[in-house]
Amino acid sequence: MEAREEEAQKEITRGVSLLIGEPKKALLKLSGPMIVAMLILAAYNLVNAVWVAGLGSDALAAVGFVTPIFMVVVGLSNGLGAGVSSSISRRIGAQDKRGADNTTMHALLLVLLVSMILTAVLLLTLEPLLSAMGAGSSLGLAMEYGNIVFSGSIFMVFTNIAYAILRGEGDTKRTMYAMGAGSLINAVLDPILIYWAGMGIAGAAWGTVISLLIVAMVQIYWLIVKKDTYVSLSRNAFVPSRKVMSDILKVGIPASVEFLLYSIDAIIINSMLVRVSGTDAVAVYTAGWRVIMMATIPLIAIATAEISVAGAAIGARRYGNLPVIHNYSTKLGFAIGTVTALITGIFAPQITMFFTYTPESAHLAGTMVAFMHVMCLFYPFMSPGIMSACLFQGAGKGLTSLLLNVLRDVVLITMVAFILGMVLGLGQEGIWWGIVFGNIAGSLLSYLWARLYISRLMKVKGTA
C-alpha cells in the first residue's frame, strides 16, 4: 500500500492535486476552463446557425431535424465520458494510479467499438428517421447534411472520451484549449465552405468533420506522444478486465441513455411543434434552443467538474465533502442561471436578429423573441436537477441519475408540453410552457433525492 501511494505521489500533477483538495476551490478551478471552452463551442454553434440561416428557413429546419440524431452521437460519447471521468477520479482519490491507467486503456477500446457500430447504424437508418420526424420538404437537405456529419462519428466519440480522460485527472485547461481551437477552426471553415466554395449545407457538415479531426490529432499528441498526463497510455498498462469495463459502463451507459433522452425529447417536441404550427415552429425551436444551450454552458461546466470532484471524494472516503460539493454547485448554478435569464430576456430582440437577418427567415423574429422570453424561467431551475444527477454519476450511481432524468425529461417535460400544447390547444406557446414547468418540477424532485442520498451515506459510512 505504501509503495502504491509513493508511486502516485511521484507522478501527481497540478490537476490531481486540485482534484483531491478543498472541494469548493476544486469546483471553481476545474469549471472555469470548462466554462470558457464550452462558451466558445456554443458560440460556434450560434455562428453555425447564423451561416446556415443565410441559406433559408428550409436549411435551418434541416439542421434542426438532424440535430436530435446528432445529439445521440454526442450523448453516447459524453455519457461514456462521464463513466470514464468518474472511474478515473475515484481511482485517483483512492491513490490507485495503475487502476486509473488501466481504466484509460479500456476507454480507448470503447472508442473503437462504439464508433464503428454507431456509424454503420446511423448511415443505414438516417432517411427513415428523418421521414418519421416529419422533415418533409427539408428531407433532401437534412440527408445531405446528416450523411457527411455521421460519417465522421469516430472523431466525435474519440474527442469526447479524450476530454473525459483529461477531466478525470483534473486537467480542464487542455480540454479548454482543444475545444476552443476546434470551435474556432469550424467557425472559420463554415463561411468558406458554405458560401465561398459554394457547397451550401454540405459545407457546414464538412466544417464540423474537419475540425473534429484536427482536435483528435492534437489530443493524440498530448496523450500518447508527449506523455505528460497523470494517466499513462501504453500496452503495458492494459490488463483486460470485465470489472474495469463494468465500472465505466455502470455510469457510462445510463449517462448515455440520459443524453439519448434529450434527443428523444427533442424529437417529440419537434413532432408536436410540426403538428401545431408547421416547420417554422421547428426552425424557431432549433435556433432558440441553441441560445439556451449557450446560456446554460456555465451550469453544465460546473456539473461536469462536479463529477470528478465528487468521484475523488468518494474514492478517498471523504463523505463529509459531498454535501459541500452538492450545495455549493447548486447555489452557484442557480445564481448564474438567474443572471443569465435576466440578460437573455432583456436582449432577446437583439439576439434574435442573428437568426432572422435574411428575407427568408425574417418572418420568424417575433415568434423567436416570445420563445426566448418564456424560456428565461428554464435557466435557474436547471441547476438543482443537473447538479443532483452529476453527483450520482460521480458516486458511480449511474442508474439513479438516469432515473431522475427520465422522470424530468420524458415523464414531466414531454407530458406537460403535450397537455398544454395539444390537449388544451395552446399551440407552440403551450409546448414552451410545458418545457419550463416540467423542468422545474423534475429538478426540485432530483435535488430532494440527492439530499436524502447524502444524508443516508453519511449516517452509514461517516463523514471522514
N, C-alpha and C positions, 0 to 999 in steps of 0.2 A: 504493500500500500504506500509506504513512504517513497519507494523508488518511483512509483507511478506519479505521485504528487510532484516529486522533484523534476521529472521529465516534463510535466505540464508547465511548471513554473519557468523552466528554462526557455520554453518556446512561446510564452504568453505574449500577446500583442496588446496594443493600447485598447483595441476594441473589446477584447476579452476582459481586460482589467475594468473597463467601464461597465460591461455587462453584469459582472458579479459584484459590483459596488453598490452605492446608495441608489435605491430604485427610482426616486424622483429625478435625480440627476441623469440616470441612465435613460429614462424615458425622453427627457428633453434633448439630450445629446444625440441619441440614436434617431429620434424622429425628425430632428432639424434637417439633416441632409436629405432624408426621405421626402420631406415636405417640398424642398427645393426641386428635387428630381421629378417628383410626381406632378408638381405645378408646371414644370417645363413640358412634361409629357402631355398633360391636359391642355396646355396652351397650344401644343402642336395639334391635338385633336380638334380644337376650335379652329385653328388655321386651316386644317384639312377640310373641315366642314365649310369654311368660308370659300375655299377654292372650288370645292365640289358644287356649292350653291350657285356659283357662276355658270355652271352648266345647265341650270334649271331645276325646277322642283322635282321632276322625274328622277334626275340623277341623285338628288338629296334623299328622296324616298328610297331609291335603290340601295344606297348605303345603309339607310335605316333598316331595311329588310335583312340585309346581310349581317348587320351588327350583332343581333342577338345570337346568331350562329357562330360568328367570330368570337363572341364572348364565351362560347363553350370551350374554345381552344385556350383563350386567356384564363378562363376559370379553372380548367383542368390543370394547367401548368402552375397557376398561382396556388391552387389547392394543394397539389403535391408539394409545392414550395413551402407552404405552411407546415406540412408534415416534416419536411427536411429541416426547416429552421427550428421547429420545436424539438425534434430529436437531437440535433446537434447541440442546441443550447442546454438541454437537460444533461447531456454528457459532459459538456464544459463545466456546468455547475457542479457535477459530481467529480470533476477533475479526471475524467476518463478520456484522454486525448486519442488513444488508439481506437476507442469506440467512435469518437467523432470522425476520425479519418475513414473508418470502415463505412460509416453512415454516408459520407460524401461519395464514396465509390458506388454504393448501392443507388444513390440518387442519379448518378450519371447513367447507370444501367437502365433506370426508369425512363430517362430521356429517349434512349434509342427505341425501347419497346413501345412506349406511348405514342411517339411521333409517327412511327411507321403505321400503326393501326389507325390513328386519328386521321392522317392524311388520306388514306385509302377510303375510309368510311365517308368522310365529308365530300370528297370529289364525286363519289357514286350517288350520294343522296341529296346533293345540293338543289337540283332542279325541282324534285317533288316537294322538298321542304319549303322552298320559296313559293311555289304554287299554292301549297296548303296555307301559307301565311297570308295569301291574298295579294301577292306582288303585282298581278295584273299587267298593266301597261309598262311597269318598271321591271318586268322579269328579265328581258334581254340585257339591260344594263346591270342588273343585280348579278346575273350569271357571269358576265364579263369581269366584273369586279371580284366576285367570290372565288372563281376558279384560280385566279392568279394568287390571291391572298392565301388561300388554303393550300396551295402547292408549296408554300414556304412555312408550313406549320412547324417543322422541325426547329427552325430558328426561333420561333416564338417560345416553344417548350424549353429549349436549351437556355435561352437568355433568362427566362423567369426562374428556372431551377438554379442557375448560377447566381442570380441575385439572392435567392434564398440561402444558398451556402454562405455567402458573404454576410448576410444579415444574421444568420445563426451564430456567427462568431463575433458579432458586434461591429462589423465593418460596413457602415452605411455610406461612408464617403465615396468609396469607389463605385458603389451602386449609384450614387448621385451622378458621378462623372459619366458612367456608361449610359444611364437613362437620358441624361441631359444631352449628351453628344448624339445619341441615336435620334432623339426628337428633333434636334436642330438640323441634322442631315436630312431627315424626312421632310422637314418644313422647306428646305431649300430645293429638294428634288421635286416636290409636288408641282409648283408652278412651271418648272422647266419641262417636266414630262407631260403634264396635263395640257398646257397651252402652247409652249414653245415647240415641243416635239409633236404636238397635235395628237396625243394619244388618248385624250379625254379621260373618262373614268378609269380606264386601264392604267393610265399614268399614275393615278393616286394609289392604285394597288401595288404597282411595281416600286413606287417610292417606299412603301411600307416594307416590302420584302428585302429590298437592297439595304435599307437602314438596319434591319434586324441582323442581316448577315454581317455587316461591319461590326456591330456591337458584339456579336458572338465571337468574332475573331479577337477582339480586344480582351474579352473575358477568358478565352483560352490562353492567351498570353499571360494574364495575371495568375491563373490557377495552375497552369501546367508548365509554362516556360520560366516565368520569373520566380515562382515558388517562394513568395514571401508572405503567404497567408498562414493562419494558425493551423488550419487543417492541411493535411498532405494528400496529394493525389498521385498515387503510384500503384502498380500491380501488387507490390509487397504489402500495401495497406488493405488490400481487398481479401476478405475472408468470407465467402458466400454464407449467408445466414438468413434463415427464414425469420428469426426473431428480429433482426435489424430491419428487414424489409417490412415485417408486420408493424413494427414501431412507427415507421414512416407512414405506412398506409392507413393505420388506425386513426390518424389525424388527416392525412392527405386525401383519402377517398371521401370522407364526409365533407371536408372543406371544398373539394372539387364539386361535389354534389350541390353544395351551397351556392357556388358560382353558377352552376347549371340552373339552379332555381331562379337566379336573377335573369338568365336568358329565357327560361320558360315564362317567367313573369312578364318580361318584355314582349315575348311572342303573344301572350294572352292579351296584354294591354294593347298591342298593335292591332290585333284582330278585333277587339272591341271598338277601338277608335275607327277602324275602317268601316265597321258596320254602322256606327252612329254619325260619322262625319266624312268618310272617304279618305283617300290617300293624303290629302293636305293635312289632315289631323296627325297622320304618322310623321309627315315632314316636320310639323311643329314640335311634336314629342321628341323626335330624333335630335333636332337642333337644340331644343330646350334642355334635354337630358344631358347633353354634352356640357352645357353650362353648369348643371347641377353636379356632375361628376368632378368638374374642376373646382367648384366651390367647396366640395366636401373632401378634397385632397388632404388637407391637414388632419382631418379626423381619421382617414384611412391610414395615413402615415403613422400617427400615434398608435393606432390599433396594431399595425404591423410591428412596430417596435415593442409593443406590449407582449406579443407572442414570445419573443426572445427573452425579454426581461422576466416574465412570469415563468418561462421554462427553466431559466437559470436558477430562480428562487426555488422551484420545485426540486430540481436536481440537487441543490445544496441543502434541501430540507429546511429552508428558511421560510416557513409557512406564515410567520408574522408579517412578512413583506407583502403578502397577497392583498390584504385589504387596503394597504397604502397604494399599491400598484393600480388596483381597480378603481378606487375612489378618485385618485389623482388624475388618471387618464380620462375618466368620465366627466369630471368637473372641467378639466381643460378643454375637452372636446365640446362640451355644452357651451362654454363661454365663446369659443371660436365659432361655433355654429350660429350663435345669436348675432355676433358681429357680422358674419357672412350674410345672414338673412337680411340685415339692415342694408348692407351695401348693395346686394343684388336687387333688393326691392326698389331702392332709390334709383339705381342706374339701369333698370330693366329696359327702358326705351332705347338708351344708348347701346346697350349690349345687343339688343335685337337688330339694330342696324347692320351688324356684321353679317347677318344671315339673310337680310332682305334688301341687299343693295342693288339687285338687278330687277328689271321689269318682270322677269319670270317668277320671282319669289317675293316681290313687294307686297302682294296681297296677304301674305302670312303675318305681317308685322303686328297688327292689333291682337290677333289670337295668341301670338307668342309672348307678348307683354303680359297678357292676362294669365297665361300658364306660369310664367316666372313669378308673378305676384302670389299666386296660390301656393307655389312650391316653397316660398320663404318659410313656411311653418314646418317644412320637412327637415331643414338643416339641424336645428338644435336637438331635436329628439332622435336623430340618428345616432348620437353619441352613446346613450345608455345601452342600446342594442348591440352596436358593433364592438364596444369595449368589453361587454359581457361575453359575447361569443368568442372573441380572441383570447380572453382569459382562459376559457375552457380549452382552446386549441393549445395554448402554451402549456397547460397542465396535462396534455395528452388525452383530453376528453373530447375527441372529435365528434362522436355521436351526439353528445349533449349539445354541442354547438350547432350541429346540423338540425336537431330537433327544434331548437329555438328559432332558427332561420326559416324552417318550414312553417312554423306557426305564424311568423311575421309576414313572410313574403307570399307564400302560397295560400295559406288559410285566410289571414286577415286582410292583406292589401288587395289581393285579387277579388276576394269575396265582397268587401265593402265597395270596391270600384265597380263591380258588376251590379250590386244592389242600387247604388246611387246613379250610375251612368245608364244602365239599361232597364232595370226593373222599375225604378222611379222615373225614368225618362229624362234625366237631367243632362244627357248627352256627354260630350267630351269634358265639360266642366265638372260633371258629377264623377267622372273617372279620375280626374285630377284630385278632387277632394277625397276620393276613396283611397288613393295612394297615401295622402297625408294622414288621414285618420287611422288607417291600418298600420302605418309605420309607428305612430305614437303609441298605440295600444301594444303592439308587439315588442317595442323597445322597452317599455316600462315592465312588462312581464319578464323579459330577459334579465333586466337589472335585478329584480327581486330574486330570481332563480340563482343568479351568481352570488348574491349576498348570502343566501341560505347555504350554498355550497361551501363558501369560505368559512362561514361560522362553524359548520359541521366538521370541516377538515381540521380547523384549529383546535376544536374540542377533542378530537380523536388523536391527533398527532402532535399537538402542542404548538407553540409559537416561536420556537428557536429559529 
